[in-house]
Amino acid sequence: MDADKYPVPHPQVAARVVDGEAVVILADSGEVNVLNPVGTRIWELADGTRSVQQIADAIAEEYQVNPQNALQDVTEFLQLLIDARALTLAAAPGAPQ
Amino acid sequence: MTVEGPALEPESANLYAQIVTRTQKQHRLFSVHWELTYRCNERCTHCYLDVLAPSAEAPGELNTQECFRVVDELAALGVLNLTFSGGEILVRRDFFEIAEYAHSKRFLLRLFTNGTLVRPAVADRIAALHPYAVEISLYGVDAETHEDVTRLPRSFELSLRALRLLHERGVHTVLKTPLMHHNVRQYDALQALAEELGAQFRHSVTITPQDTGGLDPLRHRMTDDDLFWLFRKTIEPGYWEKRALSPDARTCGITLNACDLDPYGNVFPCVQTRIAAGNVRVQSLPGIWKESLLWTELGNLTLSELPVCGQCELRSFCVRCHGLAQVEDGDLRGPASVNCREALVRRQVLIEKSALPADYSIPAHLQTPIGWRVPVQAVA
């Protein structure tokens, strides 16, 4: 995954954070996903205004973890969400949503 | 990472049920039914609304900017499920502006429409909203039956076209039918038509009075024979056998995590219970949701607070509605006679299916006819 790309929610996604857990619904299939606290934080950051690298940097700082490990974990998790059609990658930053 | 890594846990049904329960326990607004307009191009004979002509002046309707503000407030409150209903939503020229704005705020959208205004370009725009479902009412499997209700020529053909156009675009469609005397015997054919159109089929059994109190829609209600015919076909005894309601139980989820908004900004507990908790033009929606005493008052209405229904032997077989009890029988805490009738018929059918003993009692308040038409003689 290109760390300079900007993850943004897929147009089919409906989502809310309930008690610190992101509820991410894929409207086309009705599939419901609930993210744990770290996943929820990544979801909140992936609003189209930050690159993959910037998200990983933020996670590394907030959770006091090694930046390289954070980038690897964040990239794997984002890829999971992209494969599920919950996120897409944009070449340039968009407006915050 | 030294913390628990990010995870995605797809177990849709269970997870969603847990989240909904949590929002109910927390009195957290999660689902909103929003009637955007009472203007409509159909003139349905059974409609509970006193609808206006599509081109009518509706000066009291929330305008586009006010709707945007409400959408923002709903998003800030954490509402996930947002249903746009009417009237007919597509007669609002700004419908897509409002819906696309809501889509950008990541609501799970559901659209109620009669479908008659859904041309290919409109279907494209609806599909781009990725609604969870588009629900279209059909009142029969042929033009004559359907249009006897809608009183709009070609509405049958146009509603079918909408169901097809949306299905072709991958939109989840629901063909829904309020069952009435004139169409109930088309139940199987309606199911088959839905299947042919790739739509889910859903029916309802209760025709309600108009919100203004007008009783004219009630003449379309199913007869007792109709109701017996339907329940014998559709009742699943296992569901009702498990539904043992204790005195602490609620009869519905009113006020827990949902509300209704009308086109003029009034906030109601639900679409049937028309007691306003406030108006979004006067107060903020978060303020209404957090401060109105109505939520507590209605939220505390468990069966034990309902003097007749709480003691009723049929309570576990009754789908009682506070709003119907109020509008049709004049007492929010009293029996809703139409629900009593349904419970009586359900009891008899459950006896026929050996799910209840043959001598399962009929409560005292139903030993003599109540309300407008609960013919106990025919049921007992």
Interface residues (C-beta under 8 A of the other chain):
Chain A: P9 P11 Q12 V13 A14 A15 R16 V17 V18 D19 V23 V24 I25 A27 D28 G30 E31 V32 N33 V34 L35 N36 P37 V38 G39 I42 I59 Y63 Q64 V65 N66 N69 A70 D73 V74 F77 L80 L81 A84 Q97
Chain B: M1 T2 V3 E4 G5 P6 A7 L8 E9 P10 E11 S12 A13 L15 Y16 I19 R22 T23 R28 G78 V79 L80 H103 S104 K105 R106 F107 L108 L109 A128 H130 P131 Y132 G170 H172
